[in-house]
Amino acid sequence: MQETAASYFSLDKFSWREVTIHGPPGSQPAAENADGGIEETAAAGGFHYRGSALASFPCRNRFILWHYHDVILDLLEVSMDADLAHNALRLQLADGGVLLPGPCVHELGTVHLVLLFATTAAVYRLVLPHPEAIAKDPSLTLAGDGLPPSVFAFVKPDSFQGPDTAPLFPPSSSPVPITSCSGWVSVSGLSTFALPSSSGGICVIQLPPIGSHGPPIRTELKETSVMRRLWTSFLPSSISGSSEAESAPASVAVHVFSGETIVLALCRDLSLRLWSCQQAQCLMTHSLLDYLALDQESLAGRVEKLLLKKASGGIPTALRFGLYLGIRDAPQISLFELILVDNQLKLNHLVNYSCPEGYTLVDFQPSNREVWG
């Protein structure tokens, strides 16, 4: 996907509209990481609509691509059937931070399209009309000047103000180093950002539902205790006693089970942790050493890259996700599944894949049937 996105952004056919974002009042950049900063300061990705394969749907053969570098986020909506008006948007971030890995797009039915992204200074939510809502509203279709308007035709400088943005750190707090971002949008539009820190812990920021004007809610997730109240059917194989920095989350994902917002974290000590945002508690710590052909001593200094990715598709009572364990000379992808049974969550290990020799994995994406890398 990164190569596909990069090929589109290299084309000169698009006319880019630039919007500068100054950030919310009081925003301050995160602290510097001890290892030199964010691992990825440039990356690309994409999103396809749920109805992109339906012949009669306004989203047919239509998708969104993004590319970011330092303080610039390029957004492009492309249709394979028709030219879209005002489909190329360049966001210039001027809040004092740099863009974090993890921009994501969510559909709220056929009414709204929501883009979540963050810098090391603030989180942002961009609420746009869904293409089907545009097609049904003559006042919106006029924005295309005779062509189908892109969702980005409706972005204005004030789209990033009020309840749709929040600083990472309140003025009274001390910034910590932040490495990435993962987001989730509920059916009401409540938007959750999970931002892991290289010093240990996860900062969770929730923006109010779309259309409301409540303040952002901040929660800090730190492993002070392990609760198994929701995990009576599952016993962790190992609980690590490592320091906060050694067990710091390297990659995270946000999901909702039966109204409970959870954060999954793949940590540097090769453990999988699961948090409840409502309780601000670590519910489970599970060692991944059981799924490796190497012992802990053999792993010293060989863990080069760790990624956690949720699978696309699925059902409300199950979450399938993949872990890339970038161990030098022995990289692998492990697939797991969280299942909600009788209001309790159960974790199942599905399969391990050894990565082909001679290839360097840049990114991967699991689905319910296959893994793309």
N, C-alpha and C positions, 0 to 999 in steps of 0.2 A: 504493500500500500504506500510506503514512503516513496518508493521509486515512481509509482504511478502519479502520486501527488506532485512530486518534483517535476515530472515531465510536463504537467499542465501549467505549473507556475513559471516554467521557462518560456512559454509561448508569449508572443508580443501582441496577440489579437485582443487582449482584454484591456479595458480602460479602467484604471484603478482609482477609486475614490478614497481619499484619506480622511480619517477622523482621529483627532488627538484626544486621549483620555488622561485627565490630570489626577484622577484618583480621589478617594473620599478624604474629607478633612481629618487630620491627625494621623494619617498613614505614615509609617516609618519602615524602612527596609529591614529585612531579617539580618541576623548576624552572619558573619562569614563562617563557612565551614572550615574545619581544621584541615581537611584534605584538599582544599583549594577551591571549593564552590560546587555548584550544581554540575552533575555529570554530563547532562545533555543540555546545551544552550541553543541547539537548533534541531528541529525534527519536523515531521509531517505526518498527516493522517487523514482519515476520511469517514464519511457517514452516508448510509443509504436509507431512504424512507421505507417504512414498513410496506407501503403500497406501491413500491417502485416496479413490481412485476405485474401489476394489474393494468390491463389495457385501457380501461375507462377512468383510471385514477389520475388526477392532476399531477401526481408525483411520479408518473411512469418514466422510467429511464432517467431519473433525476437524482443527483447526489451532491454532497458538499465535501469540499476538500479544504484543509488548512495547512499552513506552513508557518512556523515561527522561528525567529532568530533574535536573541537578546531581548529587545524591547519592541519588536515589530511582529504583529500577528496578521498574516494574510489569510483572508477568507474568500472562497470562490465557490459559487453554486453553478453547476453545469447540467444541462439537459442534452440528451442524445437525440431528442426529437425536434427541438426548436432553440433559437437564440433567446436568452433571458436578458432583460433589461436591468442594468445597474447590479450586475451579479458579482463584481469584483470589489472587495472592501479591504482596505489596509488600515489596521488599528495601530496607532503609535502610542505606546504606553509612556506616560510622563509622570509616574507616581514615585519615582526614585528606586524602583525595583527592576528585576528582570523576569521574564516569563518563565513559569514553571512547567515541566512536562505534565501532560494530562488534560488538555482541552477535551471537552466531550459535549455531544449534542443529544437532546432528549425530545421526543414527541409527546405532547400532552393531548391525546386524542387527535382530532383534526382541527383543533382550535389554535394551539400555540406550539411554537418550536422554541426550545430553550438551549442556549449555549452557555456553558460554565467554563471559566478559565480563571487563572490566578497568577499573580506575580509574587515576588518575595516581599511585597509591601501590602497587597490588598487582594480580595476576591471579587469577582465580577459575574453578574448574571445578565445575559442579553435575551430579552423576551421578544419574540418575533411572531407575526401571524403565520399560521401553517399554510402551505400552498393551496390546500383545499378551501380554507377560509378565504383566501385571496380570490380564488376562482368564483366563489359564491357572492362576493361583495363588489358590485360595480364601482364603488368609490375607491376600492383598493386596486382594482385592475387598471384604473386610469394612471397609476404611477408608472406603468410600463411604457407610456408614450407609443402605443400601438403594438408593443411586444408583450409577451407574458412577463410580469415583473418578478424579479428574484426576491426572496425573503429579505435580502440585504438592502433592498431599495428603501426600506422603512427604518433604517438605522440613522439616528441623529446623535449629535454630541451629548444631549441630555438623556440619552438612553442608558447611561451608566451613572445615574445619580440616585439619591434617595435610598429606598430599601433594596435596590439591585446591586449594591456594592457595600463593602465593609472593610476597614483596615484589618490586617492580620493581627496586629498587636495594639491594644488600647494604649493611650499615651502614658498611663501609669505603669505599664509592664516593661520588662526587659526583653528585647527581641532575641530569639533563638535561631540557629541555622535551620532553614527549611529546604528540603530536597526535591519535592514533587507534590502533585495534587491529584486527588481522585474525587469525583463528584457524583451526586445522585439527585434526581428530582422526583418527588412524590406526585401522586395524582392531583393534589391540591396546589402543587407548585412550590411546596416547601423544599428548599434547596440546601443540600448538605455537602460541605467540603471537608475532606480529610487531608491534612497536611502533615506528613511525617517529618520529624527532625532528626538530623544526624547525631544529635547529642542524647537521643532517647525520648520517647513519648510521641504523641500525635495530637496536633491541634485540630479541633473540630469546630467549624463555624457553620451555623444554620441561618440562612436568610428567610424571612417570613414568606408565607404563601403569596403567589402572584395577586396583586391588587390590594394587599393589606400593607400597613405601614408600621408594623411592630419593629422593635430593635433587633439586631442580630444576636444570636445566642452562641456563646463561646464555651467550649468544654475542653479540658485537657485530659487526655487519656495517658495514664502512667501505670505501670504494673506494680501496684502496691499489695495486691492480693489476688488470688485466683479463686473464682467462684464456679461451682459446678451445678448450681441449682437448675439451670436449663439443660444440663448435659448428663442427666442421670443414666442415659443409655450409652455413655461414652467415657472411657477413662484414658487420659493422656499417657503416652508411653514414657515421656520424660519431661521433667520440668527443669529448665535451665537455671542455674544460679549465677549467670554471667552478669557483668556490670551493665549499667544503662546504655553506655556507648557501644559495648560489644553486642548487646541485644537490640540495638536501635532498628526501627523498621526501615527496610530498604525499598519496599514497594507495597502499596495498599489499595484496597478497593472497598467501596461503600455499597451496601445493599439493604433492602427492607424485607423482613419476614414477619407477616402477620402484625404489622404496625410497629415492630421493633427494628430500629435502625442499628445495623451492625457494621463494624469495620474489620475487615480481614487484613492482616499484616504479615508479610513475609519478611523475616528479620535476619540481621547479619549473622546471628549465631545459628543459622539454618533451623529455625523454629517457625512454626505457624501459630500466630496468636489471633484470637477473636475477641472483639470488644463490643460491649453494649453502650451505645451513646447515651441512652436514657439513664442508665445506672452509673455511667462513667467507671465501669469495672471491666477488668479482663476476665472473660468467662472461661478461657481455655488456652493452654500453651501446649503445643504438640511438637515433639522433635521430629525432624525429617531424616535423621540419620538412619532410621529403620528402612528407608527406601533407597539408600545409597550402597554401592558396592565397596565404599571406602570407609575406614574407621575415622574417628575424630582426629587422631594424631596425623593421619595422612592428609587431612584437609588443610592443615596449617599453611596459610599464605597462598592457597590455590583458588579461593572463591573470588572470582573476578566480576561477576554480574549477576544480579538477582531481579527477576521480574514476576509479578503476579497479574494475571489478566482474567477477567470474567468472560465466560463464554457468551456468545450472542444467542438470542432465542431463549428457549427454555419455558418453564412453567412457574407459576407463583410459589409453589411449595418446594421448589428445588433450585439450587444454584450450582452450576458446574463451573469450575475454574481451573486454570492451568498455572503451574509454577515452572519458570525457567531457572534452573540451578546451574549457573555458569561456572563450573569447576574446571580449572585448567586440565586438559587431557581427558576429562570425563564429563562433559556437559550433558545435561538431560532435561527433558520436560516431563513433569509429573502431573497427571490429571486427578482432581478430587471432585467430590460432590457433597454439598450440604443438603439434607432433606428434612423437611418439616413434617413430623409424624406425631399426631396427637398433641400438638402445641409444644413439641420438643424437637430440638435440632440434633441430627445425627450426621457425623462425618464419615464418608466412605472414600477409600483410596481406590481409583479405577485402574490406572495403568501408568507405566513409565515408558518413555521413548528416549533412546540414546540418539544424540544429535550426530549427523554425518561428519566424518573427519574431513578436515580441510575447509570447512565453512565457518564463518563467523556470524552468529545470529545477531541481527540488529533489533528486530522486534518480532513478535508472534501474536497470533490471535486464535484461540480455540473456539470452536462451535460445538453444538451437541453431537456432531457427527465426525468432525475432522479437526486437524490443527494446521493452520497456515503459518508459515515462517518466512 
